[in-house]
Structures are given as structure tokens and as C-alpha cells.
Amino acid sequence: MLAVVPLALAAALLYAVSDFLEQRVAQTTAVGLNGADHGGVLGVFRVGAGRMIRSRVWLLGWAVGTLAYLIQAVALHLGSVAVVQSLQVTTLLFTLPLSAVGRPERPRTIDWLAGGAVCLGLGLFLFARGDPMNSQPHRYRILLLLLLLTGAAVTLVSAALGRNGAVRSTLLAVAAGIAFASSATMVKLTTGELADQGAAATARDWPGYALAVLALASVVLQQAAFTSGRLPAATSAIVVTNPLCGTLIAVIGFDEDLPSGPGRLALFACSAALLVAGLSVLPRSPLLHEPELAPESR
């Protein structure tokens, strides 16, 4: 646990930097696409994605995000999916000061109080859970969960295709959060198998291939949510869905125990209350709402 928490927090910080850079380009791209007919939602995403990958800022954000992914993989190999994914909530907290760069606004007192509530809530959550290092994966349960979660994500994406604005952004972001949590589970299985049995055994098994598909799907869904123009809604939905799905997978797929006993249950309840309070305030910060930008010139 002593190594897992710093690694997970470092990954969350780098993810915040990555999202900050990518969101700047995505917001500019979204403004540039407004009012144009690109052949529906899929056409808008295709054109927007083409513009983003030609941006050096977006590519830098992608590189930082890749580094974050590698650090997160180490944390997942060493620790619990539920713990590592829950700590990714701090991405929203790290995003707050980053969003003040180049803007006259500064974080409000209520924003810092909300951030403190998130930090305290996570601390209580980790203390209430204890050390789940002895958990063992049940691969058939995990596979069943992945199929169910994939079905849920496909349903959300299908519903998003007929929507616009914040609703579309949120639906795609929840699907992205599901994909990120599922991808994290495959990272844990793949790194464990790679360390214990070597590359040859990993190449013959399904988790590595599922990881490749889920990693690609999570990035595509995240960028689709970003290009909707409602970035705060997208970020908030991702950072909330990710740990919820991660905890579900940890409990069912890895037999990790939920807190038991009056003391731990009370701490768990306090943790949940603090996290809900903090995460209901942070996304409303003016800093997490992008200012109006002019269309990007090409």
C-alpha cells in the first residue's frame, strides 16, 4: 500500500495534465465544428479527431497520458483495482489549479474546501478498506463482468448517438469511465501473468488482447466526450464512473472484502459523504468550465 498510493496519485496528476492539454485542443476543435454539417455525430467525431491529432499540444497531452498509464499499470500490478481506480478521482482535484493557467480566475475558497473533502474522503476510504493485497482474480467472473459492462457501454454509446450537448457528453463519458475501469482490470491481469509466466504465456491468453481493445475504446470514447463541448461534464462523469466500476470488479472479480464492523462501516459512510459533497462542488467551479474560444485556424 505504501508504494501503491504514491504511484496512483502520480498517475492521477499526469492524467490531469494530459486532460488539461487535450481539453484545450478539444474545446477549440468543438468551437470550430459548431454549425457545420459533417454527417452526424460520427462525422463530427471523425473530423474533430483528425484535427486534434495534428495538434502538437494534443500530441503532448497524449504522451503525458501514456506515461500516466504506465505508472498506473505498475500501481495496479502491486495493489488493488478498487484502491488505484478510486484514487483516480484526484484527477479532478489536480485539474483545478491547472485550469487557472492563463486565466484571471483563481480557485475559490469553496473549491479548496471541496478538494479537501475529496482528499479526506479518500483517506478514510483507504483506511476503512485496509490492505486487500491477498485478493485473487476469478477469471470467469471477471470475463462475465466485462461482457456485462461492455453491453452497458454499448447501450450508452447508442443512446448518445441520438442526443446533443451535455446529455451526449455525459453518456459518452460514463461509457469511457466503464472502459477505463475495465482496461485497468486487464492491466492487472496482464502484468501479473507477464511477471509470473513470461511474455509467451501472456501472448497466448485473452486478457492482453482485451486490454488492447479496451485501451483503444477508452481513448476514443474520452475524446468523443471531449469534442461535445461540455468538458466539465465529461471529466466529472469519467472520474466518478471509473472508481465505481473498479470497486465492483474488485469485489466480485477479485473477492476483495467490503468494510465490515461498526467502526469501519462508519468510516466508509463518512468517506462516501465527503466524496459526494466534494465531487458535487468541484465540477461547478468556474475554472473547470472552458472560456469561449475562437475557432482554431489551420
N, C-alpha and C positions, 0 to 999 in steps of 0.2 A: 504493500500500500504506500510506503514511503517513496517509492520510485514512481508508482502509477500516477499519483495525484499531480506531481510537478510536470510529468510528461503530458498528461491530459490537458493541463492548464496551458502549457506551452503550445500544444496543438490548437487549442481554442483561440489563443492570442493570434497565432498565424492565420487561422481561418478568418478572424475578424479583419486582419489586414487584407487578406485575399478578397473577402466580400466587399470591403471598402473600395478597393481598386476596381473590381469588376462591376460593382454597382454604379460607379461614376460613368463608366462606358455604357452600361446597360440603360441607364436613365437617359443619357444623351441620345442613344440609338432609338429608344422608345419615343422621345420627342420628335426625332427625325422621321419616324414612321407614321405619326399621327395624321389622320386624314387621308392617307394614301391607300389605294386598293392593291393589296399584294396577294389576293386569292385566299382570304380567310385566315384563321388562326395559324394553321400550319405554314402558310405562305409568309405571314408576318414573322414567325419564328425563324424560318429559313433565311429570309433576307436579313433579319436582325443578327442572327448568328454569324452570317457572312461578314457583316460589318464589324462585329466585335472581335473576331479572331484576327482581323487585320490591324487591330489597335495594339500598340506596344504596351500601353497601360494595362489592357486586359490580359495580354500575354504574361506580363509581370505578375499580375494577380493570380493567374493560373499557376505559375511557377511557385509562388509562395504557398498556394493551396496544396500543391503536390508535396512540398516539404512538410506541411502540416499533416497531410495524410500519412506520410512515412512515420512521423513521430507518433501519431495516433496508433498506427499499426503496432509499434513497439509497446505502447501502453496497453493495448488490447491483448497482446501476447502475454504480458505479465499480470494483467488484472482482469477484473470483471467487466463484461459488456455493459451492465447496468451502471456501474460506477463511472466508467470512461464516458459513456454517452450522456449521463446526467451532467457531468462537468462541462460538456459542450454548451450548456446553457449560458456559461460565462462569455461566450462569443458576443452575445448581445451587450453585456456589460463592457467588454473591451471596445465594442463599436462606438460607444458613447463619446469618449474623448477623441477618437479618430474622426468622428463626424464633425468635430469643431474645427478641424484643419481648414484654413482658408475661408472661414465664415466668421461673422461678427458675434454670433451667439456663443454662449458658454453653457455647460451643463447647469441646470437649475438645482437648488437645494433638494427639491423633491426627487430629482433624478438620482442624486447621490444617495439619498435615503433608500430609494428603491433598489439601487445597486447593492447597498449594504444589506438590505433584506434578502436579496438573492444569495449573497455570499454566506450570510449566517444560516440561511435555509439549507444551502448545500453542505455546510459544515455539520449541521445537525443530522442531515440525511446520511452522510458518511459515517458519523458516529453511531447512529441508530442501526445501520446495516452491519457494522463490524467488518471483519475481514472474510470475504467469500472465496478465498483462494483455492479451497478444496473442491470447488464445483467441477462437475464432469459433464461434457457435452453428450446429449442424447440425439444422435444424428437424424433419426427418423422423426422425432418430434420437431427438430429444427427445420427439416425439409417440409413437413406439413405446415408449420408456421409460415415459412417462406412462401409457400403456394397460396395460403390464405391472405397474407399481406400483399402479395403480388396482385391477387384478384381485387383487393381493396384499392390498390394504387391505380390499376387499370380502370376501375369504376370511376375514381376521382378524375382521372385524365379525360375520360369520355364525357363526364359531366361538365368539365371545364371547357370543352370544345364549343359548347353552345352558350357560354357566358362571356361577360366582358368585365373589365375593370377589376375592382377589389375581389369580387367573388371568384373570378378566374384565377387571379394571383394566389388567393388563399388555397383553392382546391389543388392547384399545381404544386404549391409549396408543401402542403400536407403530404401529397404523393412523394415529393422529394425527400421529406423527412422520413417517410417509411423506407424509401430506397437507401438512404444514408444509414439507418439503423440496421437494415438487412445486410448492407455491404460491410458494416463493422463486424457483424457476426461471422461473415465469410472470411474476413481478415483474421479473426481469432482462430477459426478452424484451420485456415491455410497456413498461417505462421506456426501453429502448434504442430501440424503434420510435417511441415518443412523442417522444423528443428528436430523432431523425433525420428522421422523416417527418410528424410532427404528429398531432393528435387524429383527423382524418378517416381517415387510413390505419389508425390503431390501432383505430378503431371497426369497420372492415371486416374485421379479421383475427381469427383464433380465439384467440390467447393471452390477450387481455383477458377474454373470456368464460370461458375455462378458469380464469383467475385468480379470477374471482368465485365459481365453483363450488367450487374447491379451498379458497379462504379460508373460505367458509362451512362446508365439510366439516371442515376442521381445527379450527375453534372448536367445532363440535357434538361431534366425537369427543373433543376435550380435555375438555369439560365432562362428557361421558358417563363418561370415565375418572375424573374427579374425584369424581363423585357415587357411585362404587362404594364409597367409604370407605377406599380404600387409596391415599392421595395420594402417599406417598413412592415407591411402586412406579410410579405413573403418571408422576410427574415424571422419574424416572430413565430410564424406558423412552423417553420423548419425547426427552430431551436426548442420548441415545445413538443412537437411530434417525435423528434429524434429520441430523446431520453425515455418518453413513454413507451415507444416500441422497443427500445433497448431493454428496459426493465421487464417488459412482457416476455421477451425472448430469453432473458437471463433466468427468470423464474420458471418458465415452462421448459425451455430447451436445455438449461444447464443445472436445473434443480437447486437454484440459489434460494435460500430461505428468505421470506419476508420477516421484518422485525416482529418479535414476539415478546410477551411480558408487558406489564403495565407501563414500566418506565420507558422502554424502547418505543412502544406504541405511542406514548405521549410525545416523545421526541419526534417521531415520524409525523404525527399530526401537526406539531408546531412547524416542522420543516416544510410540510405541504402548504400550510397557511402563509408562511413567509415567502415561499416561492411564488404562489399565486398572487400575493399582494405586489411583490416586486415586478413580476412579469406582466401584470396588468397596467403598471405605470410606465415602465421603461419604453415600450413601443410607442407611447404617446408623446415622448419627448420631441420637441421641435427639431432637435439635432438629427433624429433618425428619419426625418422627412426631408427628402431632397428638395432644394430650391429649384425654381423653374429654370431650365437650361435652354439655350438656343440650340437648334438642330446642328449636329456635327457637320462641318464642311469637309468634303472629300475632294 
